[in-house]
């Protein structure tokens, strides 16, 4: 009789198998909670500028660059890739640089004329979002896309001494300055 006990273990083995498969799905969800971070970049091609090699999957819009944009925007912060905001947001931002999030970041018109078309042509194709006042959303961290992609990050992590704010992409995306936002390369400081 001791040899004929598989039926007794059939249900628990099925539960173990389901738990293992579920655990694998949990880890996959933790690594990429929605699986769509590259969809837009895979579908669109580059309209202007040059591509840079990157290790992220399908991140061509994140790797596009323009020398003037790189020099001017990275003088104070990481030059955020144009694919992170829609064209309306970039246009509004570039037309109000005298009050750039509380700082005067004014540029001469010739420089704006070199940067703005690059931003608009390589902007996100997601639907433009507006504030309660009907103005284009200017903060990448206030877009529904950003919030969706980072919904598992706690407020404590955002405010930790190593991260400081949601706008500090380089704290977790260590190659963000090279346009690499691949979730497989994320390292959240503890």
Z-matrix of the N, CA and C atoms (Angstrom, degrees):
N
C 1 1.450
C 2 1.523 1 112.28
N 3 1.273 2 118.74 1 -31.72
C 4 1.458 3 121.99 2 -178.28
C 5 1.518 4 111.64 3 -63.60
N 6 1.326 5 118.19 4 -26.78
C 7 1.455 6 121.24 5 179.94
C 8 1.519 7 112.52 6 -77.91
N 9 1.286 8 118.32 7 -18.01
C 10 1.465 9 121.66 8 -176.86
C 11 1.521 10 110.66 9 -104.68
N 12 1.335 11 117.93 10 58.26
C 13 1.459 12 121.83 11 178.98
C 14 1.528 13 114.28 12 -114.72
N 15 1.345 14 121.13 13 5.85
C 16 1.461 15 119.24 14 -178.50
C 17 1.523 16 114.19 15 -56.77
N 18 1.340 17 118.52 16 -35.22
C 19 1.460 18 119.64 17 -179.90
C 20 1.521 19 111.21 18 -60.74
N 21 1.322 20 115.77 19 -35.20
C 22 1.449 21 119.74 20 179.89
C 23 1.538 22 110.70 21 -63.02
N 24 1.339 23 117.56 22 -30.39
C 25 1.449 24 121.95 23 -178.53
C 26 1.531 25 112.93 24 -98.12
N 27 1.319 26 117.97 25 -3.96
C 28 1.458 27 120.53 26 -176.24
C 29 1.527 28 111.76 27 -61.94
N 30 1.301 29 117.81 28 -46.86
C 31 1.450 30 119.99 29 179.97
C 32 1.528 31 111.96 30 -68.21
N 33 1.327 32 118.79 31 -47.92
C 34 1.467 33 116.82 32 178.52
C 35 1.537 34 112.55 33 -61.77
N 36 1.326 35 119.76 34 -35.96
C 37 1.461 36 120.93 35 178.39
C 38 1.525 37 110.05 36 -65.56
N 39 1.316 38 117.09 37 -37.40
C 40 1.465 39 120.28 38 177.41
C 41 1.525 40 109.84 39 -64.32
N 42 1.321 41 116.21 40 -40.12
C 43 1.462 42 119.41 41 177.71
C 44 1.525 43 111.27 42 -66.54
N 45 1.334 44 116.24 43 -39.66
C 46 1.464 45 119.96 44 177.90
C 47 1.519 46 109.64 45 -62.93
N 48 1.320 47 117.35 46 -45.39
C 49 1.460 48 121.35 47 179.22
C 50 1.533 49 110.29 48 -61.22
N 51 1.309 50 117.07 49 -44.93
C 52 1.469 51 120.44 50 178.77
C 53 1.533 52 110.74 51 -62.57
N 54 1.332 53 115.82 52 -38.98
C 55 1.463 54 119.23 53 178.77
C 56 1.524 55 111.23 54 -65.85
N 57 1.328 56 116.99 55 -41.28
C 58 1.466 57 120.63 56 179.75
C 59 1.524 58 110.13 57 -65.24
N 60 1.332 59 116.95 58 -45.15
C 61 1.466 60 120.49 59 178.07
C 62 1.526 61 109.47 60 -62.82
N 63 1.319 62 117.14 61 -43.13
C 64 1.463 63 121.00 62 178.37
C 65 1.510 64 112.25 63 -63.68
N 66 1.328 65 116.90 64 -38.23
C 67 1.455 66 121.02 65 178.05
C 68 1.518 67 110.40 66 -64.04
N 69 1.310 68 117.00 67 -40.96
C 70 1.463 69 120.85 68 176.44
C 71 1.512 70 111.07 69 -61.23
N 72 1.314 71 116.76 70 -41.56
C 73 1.467 72 120.74 71 178.21
C 74 1.524 73 110.21 72 -66.02
N 75 1.335 74 116.41 73 -35.46
C 76 1.457 75 120.10 74 178.34
C 77 1.514 76 110.39 75 -63.63
N 78 1.326 77 117.68 76 -45.85
C 79 1.456 78 120.01 77 178.66
C 80 1.514 79 111.43 78 -64.45
N 81 1.329 80 117.93 79 -37.98
C 82 1.460 81 120.45 80 176.80
C 83 1.523 82 109.79 81 -63.13
N 84 1.323 83 116.99 82 -42.84
C 85 1.462 84 120.18 83 179.69
C 86 1.519 85 110.71 84 -65.47
N 87 1.334 86 117.47 85 -35.23
C 88 1.450 87 120.39 86 179.70
C 89 1.513 88 110.68 87 -67.86
N 90 1.318 89 117.14 88 -37.63
C 91 1.456 90 121.76 89 179.64
C 92 1.513 91 111.91 90 -73.97
N 93 1.291 92 117.73 91 -31.72
C 94 1.459 93 122.37 92 -178.24
C 95 1.515 94 106.51 93 -153.67
N 96 1.310 95 116.17 94 90.64
C 97 1.447 96 120.02 95 -169.74
C 98 1.509 97 115.20 96 -67.19
N 99 1.327 98 118.42 97 -15.48
C 100 1.455 99 118.10 98 179.91
C 101 1.517 100 112.83 99 -133.20
N 102 1.302 101 117.78 100 -14.78
C 103 1.456 102 121.21 101 175.65
C 104 1.512 103 115.10 102 69.91
N 105 1.334 104 118.56 103 10.03
C 106 1.459 105 118.46 104 -175.57
C 107 1.512 106 114.11 105 -117.85
N 108 1.337 107 117.56 106 13.27
C 109 1.449 108 117.95 107 -173.33
C 110 1.514 109 114.09 108 -62.39
N 111 1.312 110 118.12 109 -19.46
C 112 1.450 111 120.13 110 -177.48
C 113 1.522 112 113.95 111 -107.72
N 114 1.327 113 118.66 112 -1.02
C 115 1.459 114 120.69 113 -174.72
C 116 1.517 115 113.04 114 -55.20
N 117 1.319 116 117.16 115 -48.48
C 118 1.457 117 120.13 116 -177.14
C 119 1.520 118 110.42 117 -63.39
N 120 1.317 119 116.63 118 -42.33
C 121 1.457 120 120.77 119 -175.38
C 122 1.521 121 111.12 120 -72.02
N 123 1.313 122 117.52 121 -26.72
C 124 1.453 123 121.14 122 177.77
C 125 1.527 124 110.33 123 -73.70
N 126 1.321 125 116.78 124 -35.39
C 127 1.456 126 121.25 125 -175.90
C 128 1.520 127 113.32 126 -79.57
N 129 1.330 128 117.88 127 -29.21
C 130 1.454 129 120.74 128 -175.18
C 131 1.511 130 111.54 129 -99.29
N 132 1.289 131 115.80 130 149.62
C 133 1.455 132 120.74 131 173.61
C 134 1.506 133 109.36 132 -105.59
N 135 1.293 134 116.25 133 170.88
C 136 1.454 135 121.72 134 178.86
C 137 1.523 136 109.53 135 -75.70
N 138 1.321 137 116.99 136 134.70
C 139 1.460 138 120.68 137 179.40
C 140 1.517 139 111.37 138 -99.61
N 141 1.329 140 116.88 139 -27.23
C 142 1.456 141 119.40 140 178.81
C 143 1.512 142 108.80 141 -157.63
N 144 1.307 143 115.01 142 167.85
C 145 1.451 144 118.97 143 179.45
C 146 1.511 145 110.67 144 82.72
N 147 1.298 146 115.20 145 -175.38
C 148 1.454 147 119.86 146 -178.61
C 149 1.511 148 109.88 147 -116.74
N 150 1.310 149 116.03 148 157.63
C 151 1.455 150 121.41 149 178.84
C 152 1.514 151 109.96 150 -93.22
N 153 1.306 152 114.60 151 149.56
C 154 1.456 153 120.72 152 171.99
C 155 1.514 154 107.78 153 -117.77
N 156 1.314 155 115.43 154 147.38
C 157 1.458 156 119.41 155 177.57
C 158 1.525 157 108.58 156 -65.59
N 159 1.298 158 116.58 157 142.05
C 160 1.459 159 120.73 158 177.45
C 161 1.507 160 109.29 159 -147.00
N 162 1.304 161 116.29 160 156.33
C 163 1.454 162 120.27 161 -179.07
C 164 1.514 163 111.60 162 -89.49
N 165 1.331 164 119.20 163 -11.03
C 166 1.459 165 121.28 164 -179.45
C 167 1.520 166 110.84 165 -74.51
N 168 1.328 167 116.21 166 152.30
C 169 1.453 168 120.65 167 -179.98
C 170 1.529 169 109.37 168 -74.06
N 171 1.307 170 116.37 169 134.62
C 172 1.466 171 122.46 170 170.84
C 173 1.526 172 113.38 171 46.29
N 174 1.302 173 117.61 172 39.64
C 175 1.455 174 118.95 173 -175.22
C 176 1.522 175 112.44 174 -105.37
N 177 1.319 176 116.89 175 35.79
C 178 1.463 177 120.26 176 -175.97
C 179 1.525 178 113.11 177 -58.95
N 180 1.312 179 118.92 178 -37.85
C 181 1.465 180 119.73 179 179.10
C 182 1.516 181 111.99 180 -70.88
N 183 1.295 182 116.93 181 -22.13
C 184 1.448 183 120.05 182 178.51
C 185 1.527 184 110.37 183 -82.57
N 186 1.314 185 117.98 184 -20.06
C 187 1.456 186 122.08 185 -176.96
C 188 1.519 187 113.68 186 -98.15
N 189 1.305 188 117.73 187 -3.99
C 190 1.455 189 121.17 188 -179.56
C 191 1.531 190 108.60 189 -67.27
N 192 1.319 191 116.41 190 146.39
C 193 1.464 192 118.38 191 -177.15
C 194 1.522 193 112.06 192 -144.50
N 195 1.301 194 114.30 193 164.96
C 196 1.451 195 124.30 194 178.79
C 197 1.522 196 104.88 195 -148.38
N 198 1.314 197 117.86 196 127.66
C 199 1.461 198 121.55 197 -173.33
C 200 1.529 199 112.83 198 -58.32
N 201 1.325 200 117.48 199 -42.75
C 202 1.470 201 120.16 200 -178.28
C 203 1.522 202 110.41 201 -67.10
N 204 1.321 203 116.87 202 -45.20
C 205 1.469 204 121.93 203 176.36
C 206 1.523 205 110.02 204 -57.19
N 207 1.319 206 117.01 205 -48.70
C 208 1.460 207 121.41 206 -178.29
C 209 1.527 208 111.05 207 -59.18
N 210 1.319 209 116.64 208 -47.61
C 211 1.466 210 121.31 209 -177.87
C 212 1.523 211 111.50 210 -65.31
N 213 1.322 212 117.04 211 -50.09
C 214 1.467 213 120.83 212 -174.54
C 215 1.524 214 112.49 213 -71.18
N 216 1.314 215 116.98 214 -47.40
C 217 1.465 216 119.49 215 -174.50
C 218 1.526 217 112.53 216 -74.64
N 219 1.320 218 116.93 217 -32.05
C 220 1.469 219 118.47 218 -179.34
C 221 1.529 220 112.16 219 -84.25
N 222 1.319 221 117.43 220 0.25
C 223 1.467 222 119.64 221 176.86
C 224 1.532 223 110.86 222 -65.82
N 225 1.328 224 117.49 223 -27.89
C 226 1.467 225 121.34 224 -178.10
C 227 1.527 226 113.52 225 -118.14
N 228 1.318 227 117.48 226 -27.13
C 229 1.466 228 121.83 227 -178.23
C 230 1.516 229 108.11 228 -156.14
N 231 1.305 230 116.80 229 174.23
C 232 1.452 231 120.25 230 175.82
C 233 1.531 232 108.59 231 -57.52
N 234 1.308 233 117.17 232 137.69
C 235 1.469 234 120.57 233 176.04
C 236 1.529 235 107.08 234 -74.24
N 237 1.317 236 115.84 235 101.80
C 238 1.461 237 120.68 236 -177.24
C 239 1.523 238 109.87 237 -66.47
N 240 1.339 239 117.66 238 130.14
C 241 1.463 240 120.48 239 -179.44
C 242 1.530 241 111.81 240 -58.37
N 243 1.332 242 116.69 241 141.93
C 244 1.464 243 120.50 242 -178.71
C 245 1.523 244 113.26 243 -59.31
N 246 1.320 245 118.02 244 -27.41
C 247 1.457 246 121.58 245 -178.33
C 248 1.517 247 114.28 246 -69.87
N 249 1.316 248 117.85 247 -0.36
C 250 1.461 249 120.52 248 179.48
C 251 1.524 250 113.55 249 -88.82
N 252 1.336 251 117.20 250 -14.13
C 253 1.471 252 121.14 251 178.71
C 254 1.525 253 109.62 252 -136.70
N 255 1.325 254 117.43 253 151.90
C 256 1.464 255 120.88 254 174.16
C 257 1.532 256 111.18 255 -71.72
N 258 1.300 257 116.89 256 161.57
C 259 1.469 258 123.32 257 -176.93
C 260 1.532 259 112.46 258 -56.44
N 261 1.342 260 117.99 259 -40.58
C 262 1.470 261 120.39 260 179.99
C 263 1.529 262 111.49 261 -58.85
N 264 1.320 263 116.21 262 -37.92
C 265 1.466 264 120.19 263 179.63
C 266 1.521 265 110.85 264 -67.88
N 267 1.341 266 117.02 265 -44.48
C 268 1.465 267 119.92 266 178.98
C 269 1.531 268 111.00 267 -62.83
N 270 1.325 269 116.52 268 -41.75
C 271 1.463 270 120.05 269 -179.53
C 272 1.526 271 110.63 270 -62.16
N 273 1.315 272 116.53 271 -46.17
C 274 1.456 273 120.85 272 179.34
C 275 1.529 274 110.85 273 -62.61
N 276 1.314 275 116.91 274 -42.08
C 277 1.456 276 120.72 275 179.88
C 278 1.529 277 111.40 276 -64.19
N 279 1.323 278 116.43 277 -47.37
C 280 1.465 279 120.33 278 -177.42
C 281 1.531 280 112.19 279 -68.06
N 282 1.325 281 117.10 280 -24.76
C 283 1.467 282 120.70 281 178.52
C 284 1.527 283 112.90 282 -86.36
N 285 1.326 284 117.21 283 1.04
C 286 1.465 285 120.85 284 -179.70
C 287 1.535 286 110.76 285 -136.70
N 288 1.314 287 116.91 286 39.66
C 289 1.462 288 120.47 287 -177.70
C 290 1.523 289 113.64 288 -68.27
N 291 1.317 290 117.80 289 -17.37
C 292 1.459 291 119.66 290 177.33
C 293 1.529 292 111.19 291 -66.79
N 294 1.333 293 117.38 292 -18.74
C 295 1.469 294 121.89 293 174.78
C 296 1.534 295 107.62 294 -132.87
N 297 1.309 296 115.42 295 68.54
C 298 1.462 297 123.03 296 -177.48
C 299 1.526 298 108.77 297 -89.86
N 300 1.328 299 115.59 298 87.58
C 301 1.463 300 122.57 299 -178.57
C 302 1.529 301 111.15 300 55.11
N 303 1.330 302 115.41 301 43.91
C 304 1.455 303 121.63 302 176.65
C 305 1.519 304 115.02 303 89.25
N 306 1.310 305 117.64 304 3.09
C 307 1.464 306 122.27 305 -179.78
C 308 1.523 307 109.85 306 -124.97
N 309 1.316 308 116.29 307 144.90
C 310 1.461 309 119.91 308 174.98
C 311 1.525 310 108.18 309 -83.61
N 312 1.328 311 116.22 310 107.48
C 313 1.459 312 122.40 311 179.73
C 314 1.528 313 109.83 312 -114.47
N 315 1.310 314 116.20 313 30.61
C 316 1.463 315 121.84 314 -175.90
C 317 1.527 316 112.06 315 -53.33
N 318 1.319 317 114.56 316 142.96
C 319 1.460 318 123.26 317 175.46
C 320 1.525 319 108.26 318 -128.00
N 321 1.325 320 116.69 319 153.56
C 322 1.461 321 118.96 320 175.73
C 323 1.527 322 108.52 321 -68.62
N 324 1.329 323 116.64 322 158.78
C 325 1.463 324 121.87 323 -174.42
C 326 1.523 325 112.07 324 -61.33
N 327 1.311 326 118.33 325 -35.64
C 328 1.467 327 121.37 326 179.33
C 329 1.536 328 110.69 327 -61.72
N 330 1.321 329 116.91 328 -40.88
C 331 1.466 330 121.28 329 179.09
C 332 1.528 331 110.42 330 -68.54
N 333 1.320 332 116.37 331 -43.41
C 334 1.472 333 120.13 332 176.48
C 335 1.528 334 109.48 333 -58.76
N 336 1.329 335 116.84 334 -41.18
C 337 1.470 336 121.22 335 -179.59
C 338 1.528 337 112.37 336 -66.63
N 339 1.310 338 117.98 337 -19.45
C 340 1.461 339 121.50 338 175.67
C 341 1.525 340 111.97 339 -87.06
N 342 1.320 341 116.46 340 -31.38
C 343 1.468 342 120.96 341 -175.05
C 344 1.527 343 112.67 342 -90.55
N 345 1.326 344 117.93 343 -46.48
C 346 1.463 345 121.39 344 -173.12
C 347 1.527 346 113.88 345 -57.11
N 348 1.331 347 120.83 346 -47.07
C 349 1.470 348 118.85 347 178.57
C 350 1.534 349 112.66 348 -60.98
N 351 1.317 350 116.39 349 -36.89
C 352 1.466 351 120.82 350 176.65
C 353 1.529 352 110.53 351 -60.99
N 354 1.329 353 117.35 352 -46.55
C 355 1.458 354 121.18 353 179.59
C 356 1.523 355 111.44 354 -63.72
N 357 1.323 356 116.43 355 -45.47
C 358 1.466 357 120.37 356 -178.31
C 359 1.529 358 112.09 357 -65.02
N 360 1.310 359 116.72 358 -42.10
C 361 1.468 360 120.60 359 -177.18
C 362 1.523 361 112.82 360 -70.99
N 363 1.320 362 117.63 361 -22.99
C 364 1.458 363 121.65 362 -178.30
C 365 1.520 364 112.43 363 -113.86
N 366 1.324 365 116.10 364 16.30
C 367 1.460 366 122.24 365 -177.98
C 368 1.523 367 111.56 366 -71.77
N 369 1.302 368 114.22 367 164.78
C 370 1.458 369 121.66 368 175.31
C 371 1.523 370 109.79 369 -61.31
N 372 1.310 371 116.21 370 146.18
C 373 1.461 372 121.20 371 175.58
C 374 1.528 373 111.71 372 -97.01
N 375 1.346 374 116.06 373 4.06
C 376 1.464 375 118.84 374 174.97
C 377 1.519 376 108.35 375 -63.22
N 378 1.292 377 116.83 376 155.30
C 379 1.465 378 121.15 377 179.22
C 380 1.516 379 109.68 378 -59.55
N 381 1.343 380 116.94 379 134.26
C 382 1.461 381 119.62 380 178.04
C 383 1.520 382 110.39 381 -60.44
N 384 1.322 383 115.41 382 142.00
C 385 1.457 384 121.43 383 177.77
C 386 1.520 385 108.43 384 -110.12
N 387 1.314 386 115.53 385 150.40
C 388 1.463 387 119.74 386 179.88
C 389 1.527 388 110.17 387 -124.81
N 390 1.321 389 114.23 388 157.94
C 391 1.460 390 121.07 389 176.37
C 392 1.524 391 108.75 390 -79.57
N 393 1.303 392 116.63 391 178.15
C 394 1.469 393 120.87 392 177.07
C 395 1.525 394 111.56 393 -61.72
N 396 1.343 395 115.86 394 -24.44
C 397 1.468 396 120.86 395 178.47
C 398 1.529 397 111.74 396 -85.30
N 399 1.328 398 117.48 397 0.18
C 400 1.461 399 121.20 398 179.34
C 401 1.526 400 113.96 399 83.76
N 402 1.323 401 117.70 400 10.56
C 403 1.462 402 121.87 401 179.24
C 404 1.529 403 109.48 402 -92.81
N 405 1.330 404 118.01 403 154.11
C 406 1.467 405 119.71 404 178.28
C 407 1.534 406 111.49 405 -61.35
N 408 1.307 407 116.51 406 140.00
C 409 1.462 408 121.20 407 174.82
C 410 1.520 409 107.56 408 -66.11
N 411 1.329 410 116.71 409 127.33
C 412 1.457 411 121.45 410 -178.21
C 413 1.526 412 113.11 411 -103.35
N 414 1.304 413 116.50 412 -28.13
C 415 1.465 414 119.59 413 -179.74
C 416 1.523 415 109.59 414 -85.72
N 417 1.305 416 115.27 415 122.40
C 418 1.466 417 120.91 416 177.99
C 419 1.520 418 109.35 417 -55.57
N 420 1.322 419 116.77 418 -38.36
C 421 1.463 420 121.46 419 -177.45
C 422 1.529 421 113.47 420 -68.66
N 423 1.327 422 117.25 421 -11.19
C 424 1.467 423 120.67 422 178.98
C 425 1.521 424 112.89 423 -100.54
N 426 1.330 425 117.36 424 2.10
C 427 1.463 426 119.51 425 177.78
C 428 1.529 427 109.99 426 -79.03
N 429 1.299 428 116.62 427 148.92
C 430 1.471 429 119.78 428 179.06
C 431 1.530 430 110.33 429 -63.52
N 432 1.330 431 117.30 430 -32.95
C 433 1.461 432 120.83 431 177.45
C 434 1.525 433 110.75 432 -60.92
N 435 1.330 434 117.90 433 -48.39
C 436 1.459 435 121.93 434 -179.90
C 437 1.524 436 110.41 435 -61.21
N 438 1.320 437 115.67 436 -47.27
C 439 1.464 438 120.27 437 -179.48
C 440 1.521 439 111.15 438 -59.83
N 441 1.328 440 117.17 439 -41.66
C 442 1.459 441 121.52 440 178.56
C 443 1.531 442 111.02 441 -63.72
N 444 1.321 443 116.90 442 -44.53
C 445 1.465 444 121.27 443 -178.12
C 446 1.527 445 112.76 444 -68.47
N 447 1.327 446 117.18 445 -24.04
C 448 1.458 447 121.04 446 -175.30
C 449 1.528 448 112.78 447 -116.50
N 450 1.323 449 117.40 448 18.38
C 451 1.463 450 120.30 449 -174.57
C 452 1.526 451 114.04 450 -64.12
N 453 1.322 452 118.63 451 -17.91
C 454 1.458 453 121.07 452 -179.73
C 455 1.536 454 112.72 453 -89.54
N 456 1.322 455 117.20 454 -2.85
C 457 1.463 456 121.57 455 -179.34
C 458 1.533 457 109.29 456 -86.37
N 459 1.310 458 115.94 457 127.73
C 460 1.472 459 120.61 458 -177.52
C 461 1.529 460 111.84 459 -76.91
N 462 1.318 461 116.13 460 157.88
C 463 1.468 462 121.30 461 176.14
C 464 1.523 463 110.15 462 -61.41
N 465 1.325 464 116.48 463 -34.19
C 466 1.472 465 120.48 464 179.19
C 467 1.528 466 110.68 465 -63.03
N 468 1.320 467 117.26 466 -37.76
C 469 1.465 468 120.18 467 178.17
C 470 1.515 469 110.35 468 -66.59
N 471 1.331 470 117.37 469 -45.79
C 472 1.462 471 120.49 470 179.80
C 473 1.526 472 111.49 471 -57.85
N 474 1.318 473 117.01 472 -39.13
C 475 1.465 474 120.29 473 -175.44
C 476 1.528 475 113.71 474 -94.26
N 477 1.331 476 118.08 475 3.62
C 478 1.463 477 119.96 476 179.57
C 479 1.526 478 110.49 477 -64.54
N 480 1.311 479 116.54 478 157.25
C 481 1.465 480 121.92 479 -177.94
C 482 1.530 481 112.03 480 -60.90
N 483 1.318 482 117.70 481 -27.51
C 484 1.467 483 120.71 482 -177.92
C 485 1.527 484 112.33 483 -84.36
N 486 1.322 485 117.57 484 -21.97
C 487 1.468 486 120.97 485 -179.38
C 488 1.528 487 110.49 486 -105.06
N 489 1.291 488 118.04 487 -51.00
C 490 1.462 489 127.05 488 177.28
C 491 1.521 490 115.27 489 75.52
N 492 1.335 491 118.62 490 -42.14
C 493 1.468 492 119.98 491 177.12
C 494 1.524 493 109.83 492 -162.01
N 495 1.315 494 114.75 493 163.84
C 496 1.464 495 120.51 494 179.69
C 497 1.524 496 112.03 495 -66.59
N 498 1.316 497 117.72 496 -18.69
C 499 1.464 498 120.29 497 -179.52
C 500 1.531 499 112.85 498 -81.54
N 501 1.305 500 117.57 499 -5.83
C 502 1.456 501 122.21 500 -179.61
C 503 1.534 502 109.84 501 -88.68
N 504 1.314 503 116.75 502 70.92
C 505 1.464 504 122.51 503 -176.94
C 506 1.528 505 112.33 504 -53.73
N 507 1.340 506 115.93 505 -39.62
C 508 1.460 507 121.19 506 -174.81
C 509 1.526 508 113.06 507 -64.44
N 510 1.323 509 118.68 508 -17.84
C 511 1.460 510 120.21 509 179.58
C 512 1.527 511 111.47 510 -63.11
N 513 1.308 512 117.43 511 -36.04
C 514 1.470 513 121.67 512 -178.15
C 515 1.524 514 112.48 513 -114.71
N 516 1.318 515 116.41 514 -39.31
C 517 1.464 516 122.68 515 178.11
C 518 1.530 517 106.09 516 -93.12
N 519 1.307 518 116.43 517 83.95
C 520 1.463 519 121.36 518 -169.68
C 521 1.521 520 113.99 519 -65.20
N 522 1.318 521 118.33 520 -13.02
C 523 1.467 522 121.78 521 176.48
C 524 1.525 523 111.24 522 -115.37
N 525 1.323 524 117.04 523 21.20
C 526 1.468 525 121.20 524 -178.70
C 527 1.519 526 111.32 525 -59.33
N 528 1.326 527 117.42 526 -34.32
C 529 1.466 528 119.87 527 179.86
C 530 1.519 529 112.16 528 -66.59
N 531 1.313 530 116.84 529 -14.10
C 532 1.465 531 122.31 530 175.80
C 533 1.535 532 110.77 531 -103.34
N 534 1.324 533 116.26 532 8.01
C 535 1.458 534 121.08 533 179.06
C 536 1.514 535 114.50 534 83.17
N 537 1.318 536 118.18 535 12.70
C 538 1.459 537 121.33 536 -178.78
C 539 1.524 538 109.81 537 -99.43
N 540 1.334 539 115.30 538 106.74
C 541 1.456 540 121.95 539 177.33
C 542 1.531 541 110.43 540 -114.29
N 543 1.308 542 117.20 541 19.93
C 544 1.459 543 123.12 542 -179.22
C 545 1.527 544 109.39 543 -56.07
N 546 1.318 545 116.68 544 128.00
C 547 1.465 546 121.22 545 -177.76
C 548 1.520 547 111.74 546 -63.71
N 549 1.316 548 118.73 547 -23.23
C 550 1.458 549 120.65 548 178.68
C 551 1.519 550 111.92 549 -71.49
N 552 1.321 551 117.77 550 -15.57
C 553 1.466 552 122.10 551 -178.21
C 554 1.528 553 112.06 552 -105.61
N 555 1.314 554 117.84 553 11.51
C 556 1.460 555 121.83 554 -179.09
C 557 1.525 556 110.06 555 -79.22
N 558 1.314 557 115.28 556 137.71
C 559 1.461 558 121.99 557 176.00
C 560 1.526 559 107.16 558 -135.27
N 561 1.319 560 116.11 559 100.08
C 562 1.461 561 120.95 560 -176.97
C 563 1.530 562 108.77 561 -80.88
N 564 1.327 563 118.19 562 119.52
C 565 1.470 564 121.14 563 -179.86
C 566 1.520 565 111.56 564 -61.24
N 567 1.289 566 115.72 565 141.72
C 568 1.484 567 121.52 566 178.39
C 569 1.502 568 109.29 567 -112.87
